[in-house]
Amino acid sequence: MEKVFDTLQDFMTFSKGVTYLIMAITLIVLPLFWKFVTGRDEKKRTF
């Protein structure tokens, strides 16, 4: 079996990068999902 990480620094850098990718995906998907959910509401009539 191969070693994936040689040092703690390698592991921490990899973990930090994965965390940033997850946060970026969340920041992109959350507004799109919110627009999808609220876009189906009926428009209120204003007189």
C-alpha positions in Angstrom: 0.0 0.0 0.0 1.3 3.5 -0.9 1.7 6.3 1.5 -0.5 9.2 0.4 0.9 11.9 2.8 4.5 12.0 3.8 4.2 14.7 6.5 1.5 16.4 8.6 2.0 19.6 6.5 1.1 17.7 3.3 -2.1 16.4 5.0 -3.1 19.8 6.4 -2.5 21.5 3.0 -4.7 18.8 1.3 -7.4 19.1 3.9 -7.5 22.9 3.6 -7.7 22.7 -0.2 -10.6 20.3 0.0 -12.4 22.5 2.5 -12.1 25.5 0.3 -13.5 23.6 -2.7 -16.5 22.4 -0.6 -17.1 26.0 0.6 -16.9 27.4 -3.0 -19.3 24.8 -4.3 -21.7 25.6 -1.4 -21.6 29.3 -2.1 -22.4 28.7 -5.8 -25.1 26.1 -5.3 -27.0 27.6 -2.3 -28.1 30.8 -4.1 -29.2 28.8 -7.2 -31.2 26.4 -5.1 -32.8 29.4 -3.2 -33.8 31.0 -6.5 -35.3 27.7 -7.6 -37.3 27.3 -4.4 -38.6 30.9 -4.2 -39.1 31.2 -8.0 -42.1 29.0 -7.9 -44.1 31.3 -5.5 -47.1 33.0 -7.0 -46.8 36.7 -7.6 -48.9 38.8 -5.3 -51.4 41.1 -7.0 -50.9 44.8 -6.4 -53.7 47.2 -7.2 
